[in-house]
Amino acid sequence: MKAILLARVSTKDQEEGLSIPSQVRRLTEYALKKNLQVQQTYQITESSSKETRKQFDIIIQQVRKSKEPIALVTDTIDRLQRSFRETPTLDELRKEGKLELHFYREGLVVNKNSNSSHLLQWDVGVLFSSSYVRQLSDNVKRSKEQGYKNGSWSAKAPFGYKNITAPDGKSKDIIPDPYESLLVIKMFEMYAGGNQSFKTIAQEMNRLGLKNAKGNLFLPNRVEVTLKNHFYYGVMRIKGEIYRHKYQPLISEQLFKTVQRMMSGNRKAPAQYAGKPILLRGLISCKNCGCTVTGDIKKQKYVYYSCSNSKGICTKTWVREERIVATLLAQLGPIALSEAQEARIIEHLKKTFEQEQELLIQSKQKLIRESELIQGRTSRLIDMHLDGQIDTETYQEKLREYKQRQSEIATELQSHKPIDESTLITINKVFYLARNSKEIFESSNLDKKQVFLRFIFSNLQLDGEELHLELKEPFFNMQKISDEPEWLGRKDSNLRMPGPKPGALPLGDAPKYFYKFL
């Protein structure tokens, strides 16, 4: 009878360990003893549990096409299969008399005349092989889960980082790439500036020489993927679970959240237009229907704005750009404070933070104690589960609860930062911007004017010919102080850092947005 020898290993490491030559030698000697004519020998490096087994499929096709029975000789059952997925195909060929299976170490031969005992031995061998594969899978999952808990990233380092290996060839780490990490930071800061799109950021990255993995242009969709990656502020999101990693963050969590709000529609960065340079394009919506207010240039020099009327429920009313800009600039005067008011604000903030410092320390200590308590509970929970005191469902539910709270505590601890010199510098920069706002606006180019308006104003709405607007923090409070000097001393003044309004721009992030104007 003609025979095919199958020697298989799952990994390259096994192959280098001479596992395949050893198998070939044993199988060849076996074939000689059984008077089998070796027609072909397959030496395969692939997992028998893969969804697609190319070499295995080739062998099956060869058996199907053969006009004579074929003896398929393997070292053990698990060298041929580690699941029952292949059994129907092999059993069909066996019943037809086309295939005879020889398993060397088990001393088992299965053909069309095999009795139930031999077939059962084959099934049991496959069952144990399948069980072994599942155990390996469980071990890998547990190892990965423990790695995630320890803050380790097991895959290729994200863009902006690079994988490194110690000289001993064993320990591995992930560190920021000296060049790419700076470009990642620049992407976040450009988008957070409020006047850039994925497309314009990609163009800037290409101008700076950045290429994708294949050496081609860096595309806008890669910019979007980068800006949505939590890894850059210290968090790994894996299958819906959140883990804090141990590597160096590139940006602050505050900056990341600012960019996410903008991408989701709240303070969304506008698309860049290659057409007419219109100052207020994309900045104003219609108060009546919510549609975008668009601008158009008349007689090649006058700019008019009206509702785009996408919903078909508005009557077009055209308003000159100069009239809208005059309304905006009229709001800039009241945000400028006197030197005495500025000094009073700084003194007020210093006293506020001095009072809160003790509370902050107590709060941090409480959070640290709670984190240590949860860690102890987690350890006891694992022991209870291993001892069979609680079922798997209860264990997993409580474990998720503990991990979620630990993640919240870590976030809270990061936010506990007292006032420092950089914060006071930021406040003085805000004061400077407020005092010189009109001059800064009028001396800037169109792109910077748009950034400036987005930094100062929010919720711009056109109602017919009337413009409705809101000042962002801290300028809203500064206008309050300017209009009502005693407002700062009232209990409801709520002048704090960052601003009290939801979505207000934290003063700590302010410099990167308006240094360009100074």
C-alpha positions as CSV (number, residue, x, y, z in Angstrom):
1,M,0.0,0.0,0.0
2,K,1.2,3.5,-0.8
3,A,1.8,5.8,2.1
4,I,2.0,9.5,3.0
5,L,4.2,10.4,6.0
6,L,3.0,13.5,8.0
7,A,5.5,15.1,10.4
8,R,4.1,18.3,12.0
9,V,5.2,20.8,14.6
10,S,3.2,23.8,15.8
11,T,6.0,26.4,16.0
12,K,9.3,27.3,14.4
13,D,11.0,26.7,17.8
14,Q,9.9,23.1,17.6
15,E,11.2,22.8,14.1
16,E,14.6,24.1,15.1
17,G,14.6,21.6,18.0
18,L,14.8,18.8,15.4
19,S,11.3,17.5,16.2
20,I,10.5,17.1,12.5
21,P,13.6,15.1,11.5
22,S,13.0,12.8,14.5
23,Q,9.4,12.2,13.4
24,V,10.4,11.5,9.8
25,R,13.0,9.0,10.9
26,R,10.6,7.1,13.1
27,L,7.8,7.1,10.5
28,T,10.2,6.0,7.8
29,E,11.3,3.0,9.9
30,Y,7.7,2.2,10.7
31,A,6.7,2.2,7.0
32,L,9.5,-0.1,6.1
33,K,8.5,-2.6,8.8
34,K,4.8,-2.5,7.6
35,N,5.9,-2.8,3.9
36,L,4.4,0.6,3.1
37,Q,5.6,2.3,0.0
38,V,6.4,5.9,1.0
39,Q,4.9,8.1,-1.8
40,Q,5.5,11.5,-0.2
41,T,6.6,13.0,3.1
42,Y,5.0,16.2,4.4
43,Q,7.0,18.3,6.9
44,I,4.6,20.9,8.2
45,T,5.0,23.8,10.6
46,E,1.4,24.9,11.4
47,S,-1.1,24.6,14.2
48,S,-3.6,21.8,13.9
49,S,-6.1,24.0,15.6
50,K,-6.0,26.8,13.0
51,E,-9.2,27.5,11.1
52,T,-7.4,27.0,7.8
53,R,-4.8,24.2,7.4
54,K,-3.5,24.5,3.9
55,Q,-1.1,21.5,4.0
56,F,-3.7,19.2,5.5
57,D,-6.2,20.2,2.8
58,I,-3.6,19.3,0.1
59,I,-3.1,15.8,1.6
60,I,-6.9,15.2,1.7
61,Q,-7.2,16.3,-2.0
62,Q,-4.4,13.9,-2.8
63,V,-6.1,11.0,-1.1
64,R,-9.4,11.8,-2.9
65,K,-7.7,11.8,-6.3
66,S,-5.8,8.6,-5.7
67,K,-7.1,5.4,-7.4
68,E,-5.5,3.2,-4.7
69,P,-5.9,3.3,-0.9
70,I,-3.5,5.6,0.9
71,A,-2.0,5.0,4.3
72,L,-1.6,8.3,6.2
73,V,1.2,7.7,8.8
74,T,1.7,10.2,11.7
75,D,3.6,10.1,14.9
76,T,0.6,10.6,17.2
77,I,-3.1,11.4,16.9
78,D,-2.5,15.0,18.0
79,R,0.0,15.4,15.1
80,L,-2.9,14.9,12.7
81,Q,-5.7,16.6,14.6
82,R,-6.5,18.4,17.8
83,S,-10.3,18.8,17.3
84,F,-13.2,16.8,15.9
85,R,-13.5,19.3,13.0
86,E,-11.5,17.1,10.6
87,T,-13.0,13.8,11.8
88,P,-16.0,13.7,9.4
89,T,-13.7,14.1,6.4
90,L,-11.2,11.5,7.6
91,D,-14.0,9.1,8.6
92,E,-15.7,9.4,5.2
93,L,-12.5,8.6,3.3
94,R,-11.9,5.7,5.8
95,K,-15.3,4.2,5.1
96,E,-14.8,4.5,1.4
97,G,-11.6,2.5,1.7
98,K,-9.5,5.3,0.3
99,L,-7.7,6.1,3.6
100,E,-6.0,4.1,6.3
101,L,-4.8,6.0,9.4
102,H,-1.6,4.8,11.2
103,F,-0.8,6.4,14.6
104,Y,2.8,5.3,15.5
105,R,3.0,5.9,19.2
106,E,-0.5,4.8,20.0
107,G,0.1,1.6,17.9
108,L,-3.3,2.2,16.3
109,V,-4.4,1.5,12.8
110,V,-7.9,2.7,11.6
111,N,-9.3,1.6,8.3
112,K,-12.7,0.6,6.8
113,N,-12.7,-2.7,8.7
114,S,-11.9,-1.2,12.2
115,N,-14.1,-2.3,15.0
116,S,-15.8,0.0,17.5
117,S,-13.0,-0.4,20.0
118,H,-10.4,1.0,17.6
119,L,-12.7,3.8,16.6
120,L,-13.4,4.7,20.2
121,Q,-9.6,4.8,20.8
122,W,-9.3,7.2,17.9
123,D,-12.1,9.4,19.3
124,V,-10.6,9.4,22.8
125,G,-7.2,10.4,21.4
126,V,-8.8,13.4,19.6
127,L,-10.8,14.3,22.8
128,F,-7.6,14.5,24.9
129,S,-5.9,16.5,22.1
130,S,-8.8,18.9,22.0
131,S,-8.9,19.2,25.8
132,Y,-5.1,20.0,25.7
133,V,-5.7,22.8,23.2
134,R,-8.4,24.3,25.3
135,Q,-6.2,24.2,28.4
136,L,-3.5,26.0,26.5
137,S,-6.0,28.6,25.4
138,D,-7.1,29.1,29.0
139,N,-3.5,29.5,30.1
140,V,-2.8,32.1,27.4
141,K,-5.9,34.0,28.4
142,R,-5.0,34.0,32.1
143,S,-1.5,35.1,31.3
144,K,-2.7,38.0,29.1
145,E,-5.3,39.0,31.8
146,Q,-2.6,39.1,34.4
147,G,-0.4,41.1,32.1
148,Y,-3.2,43.7,31.5
149,K,-3.7,44.0,35.3
150,N,0.0,44.7,35.6
151,G,-0.2,47.4,33.0
152,S,1.6,45.4,30.2
153,W,0.8,45.8,26.5
154,S,1.4,42.5,24.7
155,A,0.9,43.6,21.1
156,K,2.9,45.9,18.8
157,A,3.5,49.3,20.3
158,P,0.9,51.9,19.1
159,F,2.0,54.6,16.7
160,G,4.2,57.1,18.7
161,Y,5.8,54.4,20.7
162,K,8.4,51.6,19.9
163,N,9.1,48.2,21.2
164,I,12.5,47.6,22.7
165,T,14.3,44.5,24.0
166,A,17.0,44.5,26.7
167,P,20.5,43.3,25.8
168,D,19.8,40.0,27.5
169,G,17.1,39.3,24.9
170,K,14.5,38.6,27.6
171,S,13.0,41.7,29.1
172,K,10.9,43.9,26.8
173,D,9.5,47.4,27.1
174,I,7.6,50.1,25.3
175,I,9.0,53.6,25.2
176,P,8.0,56.8,23.3
177,D,9.5,57.1,19.8
178,P,11.7,60.3,19.9
179,Y,10.2,61.6,16.7
180,E,6.8,60.0,16.3
181,S,5.7,60.8,19.9
182,L,6.2,64.5,19.2
183,L,3.9,64.2,16.1
184,V,1.2,62.5,18.1
185,I,1.3,65.3,20.7
186,K,1.1,67.9,17.8
187,M,-1.9,66.1,16.3
188,F,-3.8,66.4,19.6
189,E,-2.8,70.0,20.1
190,M,-3.7,71.0,16.5
191,Y,-7.2,69.4,16.8
192,A,-7.8,70.9,20.2
193,G,-6.9,74.3,18.8
194,G,-10.4,74.3,17.2
195,N,-9.6,75.1,13.6
196,Q,-8.2,71.9,12.1
197,S,-9.7,68.8,10.5
198,F,-8.4,65.3,10.1
199,K,-7.5,66.3,6.5
200,T,-5.5,69.4,7.4
201,I,-3.7,67.6,10.2
202,A,-2.8,64.7,7.8
203,Q,-1.4,67.3,5.4
204,E,0.7,68.8,8.1
205,M,2.0,65.4,9.1
206,N,3.0,64.6,5.5
207,R,4.7,68.0,5.3
208,L,6.8,67.0,8.3
209,G,7.8,63.8,6.6
210,L,5.5,61.3,8.4
211,K,4.7,58.1,6.5
212,N,2.5,55.1,7.2
213,A,3.8,51.6,7.9
214,K,4.0,51.0,4.1
215,G,5.9,54.2,3.4
216,N,2.9,56.0,1.9
217,L,1.2,59.2,2.8
218,F,-0.3,59.6,6.3
219,L,-4.1,59.6,5.6
220,P,-6.9,61.5,7.5
221,N,-8.4,58.2,8.8
222,R,-5.1,57.4,10.5
223,V,-5.3,60.8,12.2
224,E,-8.8,60.0,13.5
225,V,-7.7,56.6,14.8
226,T,-4.7,58.2,16.6
227,L,-6.9,60.9,18.2
228,K,-9.3,58.2,19.6
229,N,-6.6,56.0,21.1
230,H,-6.8,56.1,24.9
231,F,-3.3,54.6,25.2
232,Y,-1.7,58.1,24.8
233,Y,-2.9,59.3,28.2
234,G,-2.2,56.1,30.0
235,V,-5.1,53.8,29.5
236,M,-5.6,50.5,27.6
237,R,-9.1,49.5,26.4
238,I,-9.2,45.8,25.8
239,K,-12.6,44.1,25.0
240,G,-14.5,46.8,26.8
241,E,-12.3,46.6,29.9
242,I,-10.2,49.5,31.1
243,Y,-6.6,49.0,32.4
244,R,-4.0,51.6,33.3
245,H,-0.8,50.8,31.5
246,K,2.7,51.3,33.0
247,Y,4.2,53.2,30.1
248,Q,4.9,56.9,29.8
249,P,1.8,58.9,28.6
250,L,2.2,61.4,25.8
251,I,-0.7,63.7,26.7
252,S,-2.9,64.6,29.6
253,E,-6.3,62.9,30.1
254,Q,-7.7,66.4,30.1
255,L,-6.4,67.1,26.6
256,F,-7.7,63.7,25.4
257,K,-11.2,64.4,26.7
258,T,-11.2,67.9,25.2
259,V,-10.5,66.4,21.8
260,Q,-13.1,63.7,22.2
261,R,-15.8,66.3,23.0
262,M,-14.8,68.2,19.9
263,M,-15.0,65.1,17.7
264,S,-18.4,64.1,19.1
265,G,-19.9,67.4,18.1
266,N,-19.4,69.5,21.3
267,R,-17.0,72.2,20.1
268,K,-16.4,70.2,17.0
269,A,-13.5,71.2,14.8
270,P,-14.7,72.5,11.4
271,A,-13.9,71.1,8.0
272,Q,-11.4,73.2,6.0
273,Y,-12.6,74.7,2.8
274,A,-10.5,75.3,-0.2
275,G,-12.9,77.8,-1.6
276,K,-13.8,81.4,-0.5
277,P,-12.1,82.6,2.7
278,I,-15.1,83.3,4.9
279,L,-14.4,84.2,8.5
280,L,-17.5,82.9,10.3
281,R,-18.0,79.8,8.2
282,G,-19.0,76.8,10.4
283,L,-19.1,78.9,13.6
284,I,-22.8,79.9,13.7
285,S,-26.0,77.9,13.7
286,C,-29.6,79.0,13.1
287,K,-31.6,79.6,16.3
288,N,-34.8,78.7,14.6
289,C,-34.0,75.4,13.0
290,G,-30.5,74.5,14.1
291,C,-29.0,74.4,10.6
292,T,-25.6,75.8,9.8
293,V,-25.4,79.5,8.9
294,T,-23.5,79.8,5.7
295,G,-21.7,82.8,4.2
296,D,-21.4,84.1,0.7
297,I,-19.4,86.9,-1.0
298,K,-21.4,89.4,-2.9
299,K,-20.0,91.8,-5.5
300,Q,-16.6,90.1,-4.8
301,K,-16.0,92.0,-1.5
302,Y,-19.1,92.0,0.8
303,V,-19.7,88.9,2.9
304,Y,-23.3,88.0,3.9
305,Y,-24.6,85.2,6.1
306,S,-27.9,83.4,6.3
307,C,-29.4,80.1,7.4
308,S,-28.6,77.2,5.0
309,N,-32.3,76.2,5.4
310,S,-31.5,72.5,5.0
311,K,-34.8,71.6,6.7
312,G,-36.8,74.0,4.5
313,I,-38.6,75.8,7.3
314,C,-36.7,79.1,7.5
315,T,-37.0,82.3,5.4
316,K,-33.6,83.5,4.2
317,T,-32.4,86.7,5.9
318,W,-29.0,88.0,4.9
319,V,-26.8,89.7,7.4
320,R,-23.5,91.6,6.7
321,E,-20.4,90.1,8.3
322,E,-19.4,93.5,9.6
323,R,-22.6,93.7,11.7
324,I,-22.0,90.2,13.2
325,V,-18.3,91.0,13.9
326,A,-19.2,94.3,15.6
327,T,-21.5,92.4,17.9
328,L,-18.8,90.0,18.8
329,L,-16.1,92.7,19.4
330,A,-18.6,94.6,21.6
331,Q,-18.3,91.7,24.0
332,L,-14.6,92.0,24.3
333,G,-14.4,95.3,26.1
334,P,-16.2,94.2,29.3
335,I,-13.9,91.1,29.8
336,A,-10.9,93.4,30.3
337,L,-10.3,94.0,34.0
338,S,-8.4,96.7,35.9
339,E,-5.1,95.9,37.6
340,A,-6.8,96.1,41.0
341,Q,-9.5,93.6,39.9
342,E,-6.9,91.2,38.5
343,A,-4.9,91.4,41.7
344,R,-8.0,90.7,43.7
345,I,-8.9,87.7,41.6
346,I,-5.4,86.2,42.1
347,E,-5.6,86.8,45.9
348,H,-9.1,85.3,45.9
349,L,-7.9,82.2,44.1
350,K,-4.9,81.8,46.4
351,K,-7.0,81.9,49.5
352,T,-9.5,79.5,48.0
353,F,-6.8,77.0,47.2
354,E,-5.1,77.4,50.6
355,Q,-8.5,76.5,52.2
356,E,-8.9,73.5,49.9
357,Q,-5.3,72.2,50.3
358,E,-6.0,70.5,53.5
359,L,-9.3,69.0,52.1
360,L,-7.3,67.9,49.1
361,I,-4.7,66.1,51.2
362,Q,-7.4,64.4,53.2
363,S,-9.3,63.4,50.1
364,K,-6.1,61.9,48.5
365,Q,-5.4,59.9,51.7
366,K,-9.0,58.6,51.7
367,L,-8.7,57.5,48.1
368,I,-5.4,55.7,48.7
369,R,-6.9,53.9,51.7
370,E,-9.9,52.9,49.6
371,S,-7.7,51.6,46.8
372,E,-5.7,49.5,49.3
373,L,-8.9,48.2,50.8
374,I,-10.2,47.2,47.3
375,Q,-6.9,45.5,46.5
376,G,-7.3,43.4,49.6
377,R,-10.9,42.6,48.8
378,T,-9.8,41.5,45.3
379,S,-7.2,39.2,46.7
380,R,-9.7,37.6,49.1
381,L,-12.3,37.3,46.3
382,I,-9.8,35.3,44.2
383,D,-9.2,33.0,47.2
384,M,-12.9,32.5,47.8
385,H,-13.5,31.6,44.2
386,L,-10.6,29.1,44.1
387,D,-12.0,27.6,47.3
388,G,-15.4,27.2,45.8
389,Q,-17.1,29.6,48.3
390,I,-18.6,31.7,45.5
391,D,-19.6,30.8,42.0
392,T,-18.0,32.1,38.8
393,E,-20.8,34.6,37.9
394,T,-20.6,36.3,41.4
395,Y,-16.8,36.3,41.2
396,Q,-16.7,38.0,37.8
397,E,-19.4,40.5,38.7
398,K,-17.6,41.6,41.9
399,L,-14.2,41.6,40.1
400,R,-15.6,44.0,37.5
401,E,-17.0,46.2,40.2
402,Y,-13.7,46.4,42.0
403,K,-11.7,47.1,38.8
404,Q,-14.1,49.8,37.8
405,R,-13.8,51.5,41.2
406,Q,-10.0,51.3,41.1
407,S,-10.0,52.9,37.7
408,E,-12.2,55.7,39.0
409,I,-9.9,56.2,42.0
410,A,-6.8,56.5,39.8
411,T,-8.6,59.1,37.7
412,E,-9.6,61.1,40.8
413,L,-6.1,61.0,42.2
414,Q,-4.7,62.4,38.9
415,S,-7.2,65.3,39.2
416,H,-6.1,66.2,42.7
417,K,-3.5,68.9,41.7
418,P,-3.1,72.1,43.8
419,I,-2.5,75.5,42.4
420,D,1.1,76.1,41.4
421,E,3.3,78.7,39.7
422,S,2.3,77.5,36.2
423,T,-1.4,78.0,37.0
424,L,-0.7,81.6,38.1
425,I,1.2,82.2,34.9
426,T,-1.8,80.9,33.0
427,I,-4.1,83.3,34.8
428,N,-1.9,86.2,33.9
429,K,-1.8,85.1,30.3
430,V,-5.6,85.1,30.3
431,F,-5.7,88.6,31.8
432,Y,-3.3,89.7,29.0
433,L,-5.5,88.2,26.3
434,A,-8.6,89.9,27.8
435,R,-6.9,93.3,27.9
436,N,-5.7,93.1,24.3
437,S,-8.4,90.9,22.8
438,K,-9.6,93.4,20.2
439,E,-6.1,94.3,19.0
440,I,-5.1,90.6,18.9
441,F,-8.2,89.8,16.8
442,E,-7.8,92.6,14.3
443,S,-4.1,91.9,13.8
444,S,-4.5,88.1,13.2
445,N,-5.0,86.3,9.9
446,L,-8.2,84.6,9.1
447,D,-7.3,81.2,10.6
448,K,-6.1,82.7,13.8
449,K,-9.2,84.8,14.0
450,Q,-11.4,81.7,13.8
451,V,-9.4,80.0,16.6
452,F,-9.7,83.2,18.7
453,L,-13.5,83.3,18.3
454,R,-13.8,79.7,19.2
455,F,-11.7,80.3,22.3
456,I,-13.7,83.2,23.5
457,F,-17.3,82.4,22.4
458,S,-19.7,79.5,22.3
459,N,-23.2,78.7,21.1
460,L,-23.3,81.4,18.4
461,Q,-26.8,81.5,16.9
462,L,-28.4,83.8,14.4
463,D,-32.0,84.7,14.9
464,G,-33.0,86.6,11.8
465,E,-30.6,89.6,12.0
466,E,-29.9,89.2,15.7
467,L,-26.9,87.3,17.0
468,H,-27.1,85.3,20.2
469,L,-23.9,84.3,21.9
470,E,-22.3,83.0,25.2
471,L,-18.9,83.7,26.6
472,K,-16.8,80.7,27.6
473,E,-15.1,80.4,30.9
474,P,-13.2,82.2,32.3
475,F,-14.3,85.2,30.2
476,F,-17.9,84.8,31.4
477,N,-16.9,85.4,35.0
478,M,-14.5,88.1,34.0
479,Q,-17.3,90.0,32.3
480,K,-19.4,89.5,35.5
481,I,-16.7,91.1,37.6
482,S,-16.3,93.9,35.1
483,D,-20.0,94.7,35.1
484,E,-20.5,94.1,38.8
485,P,-17.3,94.8,40.8
486,E,-18.7,93.3,44.0
487,W,-19.7,90.0,42.3
488,L,-16.4,88.4,43.3
489,G,-17.2,88.8,47.0
490,R,-20.6,87.1,46.8
491,K,-21.0,83.5,47.9
492,D,-22.5,82.5,44.5
493,S,-19.6,84.0,42.5
494,N,-18.1,80.5,42.2
495,L,-14.9,81.8,40.6
496,R,-12.7,78.6,40.6
497,M,-10.1,76.8,38.6
498,P,-11.2,75.3,36.2
499,G,-14.3,77.2,35.2
500,P,-17.6,76.1,36.8
501,K,-19.6,75.6,33.7
502,P,-19.8,72.0,32.3
503,G,-17.6,71.8,29.2
504,A,-15.7,74.9,30.1
505,L,-12.1,75.1,29.0
506,P,-9.8,74.3,31.9
507,L,-7.4,77.2,32.4
508,G,-4.5,74.7,32.8
509,D,-4.9,73.9,29.1
510,A,-5.4,77.5,28.0
511,P,-1.8,78.5,27.0
512,K,-1.5,76.0,24.1
513,Y,-4.6,77.6,22.5
514,F,-3.7,81.3,22.8
515,Y,0.1,81.5,23.0
516,K,0.0,81.9,19.3
517,F,-1.7,85.3,19.7
518,L,0.8,86.7,22.3
